[in-house]
């Protein structure tokens, strides 16, 4: 199985990048399954229901979220019936939606899981991801040996600790949230592909996909403002992962695809 993880889609520029590249990538890279990180797809923070449906129609088999999973009320109200959207699995038990599901990828089945880290999130609390993974893995692997985990976390130390716990037990652990692509991709003993952060899709010349001027103003004033989108240096980022029939990763490769913007479409 060849899996494409599209790094966090940020704002309209990120959606545009996905729209312009996904069909060609599926064809030329012979991709079987697409996971798209979408925690900032709508205006840089959260995922709206209409954008979720649109991205799925464009070619994302499953959309993952993180600490912003319930920022958009229309998605929160519809997430239980939106089977292609996952929120973190280790949220409190009353949270709507699901944190893992099984999907078909050609003639294989893949389990996709999202988990949230415990450090650095002030508005959301999650169960210990290491303990939670231990309790979940037996159930997942009873259905399929192919398990892909999106770990949405702030610190590299927490991500790399989970890598060690997951080594040889899942097919891939893909770090998300920081929106900066790291250069530490590799395959751990036992066949688990890992990367600390897959990056972001949208504007490269930005701060996490949003305009630099608004970020500078926030640091000077202390007033948060993530609403200023930018289109400077658009590209799609992510990772390509090859997985064998037994769920072991064979390769992982970082991906950066420049996208020429002429006249932005309505997205």
Helices and strands as residue ranges (DSSP letters): E 2-6, E 8-9, H 11-28, E 33-37, H 49-58, E 62-64, H 73-78, G 79-81, E 85-86, E 100-105, E 108-116, H 129-143, E 147-152, H 156-166, E 172-176, E 186-188, E 192-195, E 200-203, H 212-221, E 234-243, E 249-258
